[in-house]
């Protein structure tokens, strides 16, 4: 029989094994993940607010959000996303007027668009930081604004912003049907930026502080993000670090020179046969492609069976140069003398036809009339009759088949183009792996503490069963070795 001490040791061993097999999961709070900005949440309202921030920084009134412009901008973004277009549709003023903006009056408008994979508002403003895209922010005439966003099948997002005004109308005097958008046209707060003092040479160096962005710094110094990137030799998508020094362009600085603009795409090289094919990327149109390759737009249209109104699509293949193709020569028409066939005597003859005379025959072969008459011992007074053979003492020249020389294309250096906004591609979000099953197929969220009582009960039951088995074994052994006497048997029966 096991004593109490032995029993407690057995139970302790069972609990130790159970805790090793099933480590307890304590209900501690999981550490909070760091806050991350959801770049995919840039809305049309964010685009309008960002543009109005820039506009007010230039001392202009914010643009008033218009429902018609909103609708046209949204439909434009959706159409471009559905078609994966690489450039503007065109005639934004005409599309706004057709939708009812301006009430039939002359409409003037401009349009910005950007393509990004989860782009932040700051990255979109980088794309719109060049002169042509800054028109809504710096042009006093614009009064109304609208924007739209749309998701494309390739995972990118199209962002469209349009600004417009009605000819002859002051800002605020014209209202589209449905009135201005309630709460629209607002503008946010610019992150405070302390302007750095130029040094003795006029050079300005800004030290980045916490919470500042390229956009806020560009607004404060009345420059553009693109210019700051150029002057500091930084690529688009650069993340600012606190304490980082940025050179700010200052025309008053000594030796001020505008940085040389750089082209935003490189011409595709020819293949083994000299064929050049260009793959259309975002923000590329026929004019830019034509300048880079040095090929006229009309030639590109001809090679690709396109018209000027055909919109280009991202990923579209354009034939720029067909390669070293030997053209099929066009045979030169034979002259009348070259078409002559010698007769059996080796001479050439002309068979007179109805209505022909000596003058017309001489002119046909390009020979002097006097020679034709002398070759045939005739005078001008003689009238030739149809079917008569006239001797032609001519020697037809040999027919030469021209052999064209293969054209070797001369590489055209890519011209340096002004910086053009390009889409900023961001890494795709990494999905969190699902918890994997642990020992005995149980998940990480499984708490096995409830098994401890079960293990104790099972262990106790096993112990009792073991003890009972031992008693039976001892009794059986005793009965086999010592048979009971009669007195013992009587005692048992009683």
URGIHU-V495138 format. One record per backbone hydrogen bond with DSSP energy under -1.0 kcal/mol. NH is the residue of the N-H (numbers start at 0). CO is the residue of the C=O. Records with the same first field share a line. If there is no record, write none. Layout:
NH = CO ; CO
//
This chain:
6 = 2
7 = 3
8 = 4
9 = 5
10 = 6
11 = 7
12 = 8
13 = 9
14 = 10
15 = 11
16 = 12
17 = 13
18 = 14
19 = 15
20 = 16
21 = 17
27 = 25
38 = 36
40 = 37
41 = 38
46 = 42
47 = 43
48 = 44
49 = 45
50 = 46
51 = 47
52 = 48
53 = 49
54 = 50
55 = 51
56 = 52
58 = 55
59 = 54
63 = 142
65 = 144
69 = 65
70 = 66
71 = 67
72 = 68
73 = 69
74 = 70
75 = 71
76 = 72
77 = 73
78 = 74
79 = 75
80 = 76
81 = 77
82 = 78
84 = 79
85 = 311
94 = 90
95 = 91
96 = 92
97 = 93
98 = 94
99 = 96
100 = 95
102 = 99
104 = 101
107 = 164
109 = 162
111 = 160
113 = 158
115 = 156
123 = 119
124 = 120
125 = 121
126 = 122
127 = 123
128 = 125
133 = 129
136 = 133
137 = 133
138 = 134
142 = 163
143 = 163
144 = 63
145 = 161
147 = 159
149 = 157
151 = 155
154 = 151
156 = 115
157 = 149
158 = 113
159 = 147
160 = 111
161 = 145
162 = 109
163 = 143
164 = 107
166 = 105
168 = 165
172 = 169
178 = 175
180 = 64
183 = 180
198 = 202
201 = 198
205 = 245
207 = 243
211 = 208
216 = 212
217 = 213
218 = 214
219 = 215
220 = 216
221 = 218
222 = 217
227 = 223
228 = 224
229 = 225
230 = 226
231 = 227
232 = 229
233 = 228
237 = 234
242 = 207
243 = 240
245 = 205
247 = 203
252 = 249
253 = 200
255 = 252
270 = 274
273 = 270
275 = 320
277 = 317
279 = 315
282 = 85
283 = 280
288 = 284
289 = 285
290 = 286
291 = 287
292 = 288
293 = 289
294 = 289
299 = 295
300 = 296
301 = 297
302 = 298
303 = 299
305 = 300
309 = 306
313 = 83
314 = 279
315 = 312
317 = 277
319 = 275
320 = 275
323 = 272
324 = 322
338 = 334
339 = 336
342 = 346
345 = 342
349 = 389
351 = 387
355 = 352
360 = 356
361 = 357
362 = 358
363 = 359
364 = 360
365 = 361
366 = 361
371 = 367
372 = 368
373 = 369
374 = 370
376 = 373
377 = 372
381 = 378
386 = 351
387 = 384
389 = 349
391 = 347
393 = 391
437 = 441
440 = 437
441 = 438
445 = 442
450 = 447
451 = 448
454 = 450
455 = 451
456 = 452
457 = 453
458 = 454
459 = 455
460 = 456
461 = 457
462 = 458
463 = 459
464 = 460
465 = 461
466 = 462
467 = 463
468 = 464
469 = 465
470 = 466
471 = 467
472 = 468
473 = 469
474 = 470
475 = 471
476 = 472
477 = 473
478 = 474
479 = 475
480 = 476
481 = 477
488 = 484
489 = 485
490 = 486
491 = 487
492 = 488
493 = 489
//
